[in-house]
Amino acid sequence: MHFETQIIHAIPVDKLTGAVSTPIYQTSTFQQQAPGVHNGFDYSRTNNPTRKVLEDLIAELEGGTHGFAFASGLAAIDAVIKLLCSGDEVLAVDNIYGGTFRIFTQIYSKFGINIKFTDTSEIINVVDNLSPQVKFVWLETPTNPTLKISDITEIAKAAHSNGSLLIVDNTFASPALQNPLNLGADIVIHSATKYLAGHSDVIAGLIAVKNHALAEKFKFIQNSSGGVLSPFDSWLTIRGIETLALRAAKHSENAIKIAQYLQTVEHVQNVFYPGLKSHKNHDVASKQQIGGYGGVVSFTLKHDSIEAASKFTQLTGLFKLAESLGGVKSLICHPAQMTHKSIPAQSRIEAGISDSLIRLSCGIENAEDLINDLKIAFGRLDFILANEFSADSKVSVK
Ligand SMILES: *Cc1c(COP(=O)(O)O)cnc(C)c1O
């Protein structure tokens, strides 16, 4: 079956009533036939029929055997870290999501779990940093916001030969583009808040695995720590996933057109998009992102300043200035002042997130309209740079 058919039919018709849309089982507890005798549901933290549909769905879409739904992407990440013990180390991609950086360095460091970072887009950096203490290799590919690509298949081999598990945060690709479990990863994580739910209306996290022993551990952690997704948010996420194939295709189609347009703009210094031939690991992206290159495009300005980028993000109309990504509406974000504000300027710039880096989350609108919106914004920026910035020497041009 093709992916778009698989999605629709992996969402079952309700067995009890025949309801075509998954019912929201808004209940905390379930009547039992005799003490401990029930139909697999006794208490909704442990198991809930609506959540179970979503959990089975993510397992199937990621080519796994078991799925788990959490109250946020970070709650899912938290559950994965709980597999570790004091003294264990994690080797992670250096462009890691800010919230993941924070939970490791400010929460789990207190419990003796350490994380080190390397540029995983070069396999040699992974190999050189492996040691017996490294229990997890942790990837995001593409990364946020510089769209760095790492080779999942090769890194899985390196991790496994060291006895480490490979964890892939697949949020930016979604299962419509890339299936890390099929490429050798052991655990896939999603912030379903982004492409999976897809409508900027829910916070949710998912895990998928293909190994029974790992699934048992996650079932235990999920029930013990309790950060589960509610029935209503499970339903919203299922509802979003129904159109994932259509949306993912449109996001990628719009993003490549926008990336190509940005390459022609006078004010633009660099464009980051895995679908461009100029991208460092375009070949790796083509090999592993079989469903497309995704909806996020980043670029820097020749006028590389916080002020210029900040202005630009206020000049678009269709691209709304907001954090997050992966929804139907196009969004624009200035990482230096928003998502990556907590990183000291020097480290941020070293990580490739320069002052003027702007991230676009391309929605599902018409590509021509989106490009026109950017054209108008660049026209206004042109005027502002010529008049305000060059005349005003107080504005720093870095
Ligand atoms: C947003 C995001 C997260 C965190 O997910 P929440 O649902 O916001 O908790 C984790 N990883 C990546 C790559 C993200 O983009």
The ligand as an ORCA input file, in Angstrom:
! r2SCAN-3c Opt
* xyz 0 1
  C       9.061     21.575     18.967
  C      10.105     20.533     19.010
  C      10.289     19.728     20.134
  C       9.473     19.919     21.410
  O       8.147     19.600     21.225
  P       6.940     20.250     22.071
  O       5.761     19.575     21.495
  O       7.003     21.725     21.867
  O       7.202     19.883     23.501
  C      11.252     18.746     20.086
  N      12.033     18.571     18.999
  C      11.900     19.350     17.904
  C      12.793     19.110     16.733
  C      10.952     20.341     17.868
  O      10.824     21.111     16.777
*
